[in-house]
Amino acid sequence: MAPDYVIGLNETKFGLVAPTWFVDVTVNTVGHRKAEKLLFPGTLVTTLEALQMGMIDEMPATGDEVEAVAAERCAAMMKGVDRRARHETKCSVRAAPMQRLRDNREADLKWFVDFAMNPVTQDNLAKYMEALKAKGKK
């Protein structure tokens, strides 16, 4: 991830809730307690903070280096590794959250749409958008 950026799920700040698959990825990446501390208040973290908590693997010195560093990391990850074995291992590690996503896809979508279309949520979103517009005019 390039320096001087932020990452996270700030949905709660504007009245939405992170979709379950976002939550699963966050919990699997940083652990349950850190995920709670990030998701509940909608915290965005800096590149350095993301690196320190394990959300990202590297922070190149400049944004211009991101693509080259990513290509090097991918090449190193695949060196001396059977692609099929790596793929199957990756699928095994991610099997439970992927199955949850498949099993609950329709229910998750309905729940999210119902939540997002709720008048209270829509009002919160409108207020958030107005605040962004006002911030942009400064």
C-alpha positions in Angstrom: 0.0 0.0 0.0 1.3 3.4 -0.9 2.3 5.8 1.9 -0.1 8.7 2.8 -3.3 6.7 2.2 -5.9 5.3 4.5 -7.7 2.0 4.5 -10.6 0.6 6.4 -14.4 0.3 6.4 -16.0 3.5 7.5 -19.6 2.6 6.8 -20.9 3.2 10.3 -19.8 6.9 10.0 -22.5 7.5 7.4 -25.2 5.2 8.7 -24.5 1.9 6.8 -23.2 -1.4 8.0 -20.3 -3.3 6.5 -21.5 -6.3 4.4 -20.9 -9.6 6.1 -18.2 -10.7 3.7 -16.3 -7.4 4.5 -16.6 -8.2 8.1 -15.3 -11.8 7.6 -12.3 -10.6 5.6 -11.5 -8.0 8.3 -11.8 -10.5 11.2 -9.7 -13.1 9.2 -7.0 -10.5 8.5 -6.6 -8.6 11.9 -8.4 -10.8 14.4 -11.8 -10.4 16.1 -11.0 -7.8 18.7 -9.1 -5.5 16.3 -11.8 -5.9 13.8 -14.4 -4.7 16.4 -12.2 -1.7 17.2 -12.0 -0.8 13.5 -15.6 -1.7 12.3 -17.7 -0.4 15.2 -16.6 3.3 15.0 -15.7 3.1 11.2 -12.0 3.7 11.8 -9.7 4.4 8.8 -6.1 3.7 9.5 -2.9 5.1 7.9 -0.6 2.9 5.8 1.8 2.6 8.7 -1.0 1.5 11.1 -2.2 -1.0 8.5 1.3 -2.4 8.2 1.7 -2.7 12.0 -1.6 -4.5 12.5 -1.1 -6.9 9.5 -3.7 -5.5 7.2 -1.1 -5.0 4.5 2.3 -6.7 3.8 4.5 -3.8 2.8 4.7 -0.1 2.6 7.0 1.1 -0.2 8.8 4.4 0.3 6.8 6.1 -2.4 3.5 5.5 -4.2 5.4 5.1 -7.5 7.0 2.0 -6.2 3.8 0.1 -5.3 3.3 -1.7 -8.7 7.0 -2.8 -8.8 6.9 -4.0 -5.2 3.7 -5.9 -5.8 5.1 -7.6 -8.9 8.2 -8.6 -7.0 6.2 -10.0 -4.1 4.0 -12.0 -6.4 7.0 -13.5 -8.3 8.6 -14.4 -5.0 5.4 -15.9 -3.7 5.2 -18.2 -6.7 8.9 -19.1 -6.9 9.4 -22.8 -6.2 5.7 -23.4 -5.4 3.4 -25.6 -7.3 0.6 -23.4 -8.5 -2.1 -26.0 -8.1 -0.9 -26.9 -4.6 -0.9 -23.2 -3.7 -4.4 -22.7 -5.1 -5.8 -25.7 -3.2 -4.2 -24.6 0.0 -5.6 -21.1 -0.4 -9.1 -22.6 -1.0 -8.7 -24.7 2.1 -7.7 -21.8 4.3 -10.6 -19.7 3.0 -13.2 -22.5 2.8 -15.4 -21.5 5.8 -15.9 -17.9 5.0 -16.5 -18.7 1.3 -19.1 -21.3 2.2 -20.8 -18.8 4.5 -20.9 -16.3 1.6 -22.4 -18.9 -0.8 -24.9 -20.1 1.8 -26.1 -16.7 2.8 -25.8 -14.7 -0.4 -29.5 -14.0 -1.0 -30.3 -13.4 2.7 -27.2 -11.1 3.0 -28.2 -9.1 -0.1 -31.8 -8.7 1.1 -30.8 -7.7 4.6 -28.2 -5.1 3.2 -30.7 -3.6 0.7 -33.4 -3.4 3.3 -31.0 -1.7 5.7 -29.7 0.7 3.1 -33.1 1.7 1.9 -34.5 2.3 5.4 -35.6 6.0 5.7 -33.3 6.5 8.7 -30.3 5.2 6.8 -31.2 7.2 3.7 -31.4 10.4 5.9 -28.0 9.6 7.4 -26.5 9.1 3.9 -27.9 12.4 2.7 -26.4 14.2 5.7 -23.1 12.6 5.1 -23.1 13.6 1.5 -24.0 17.2 2.4 -21.1 17.2 4.9 -18.7 16.0 2.1 -20.0 18.7 -0.2 -19.5 21.3 2.4 -16.0 20.0 3.1 -15.1 20.2 -0.6 -16.2 23.8 -0.8 -13.8 24.9 1.8 
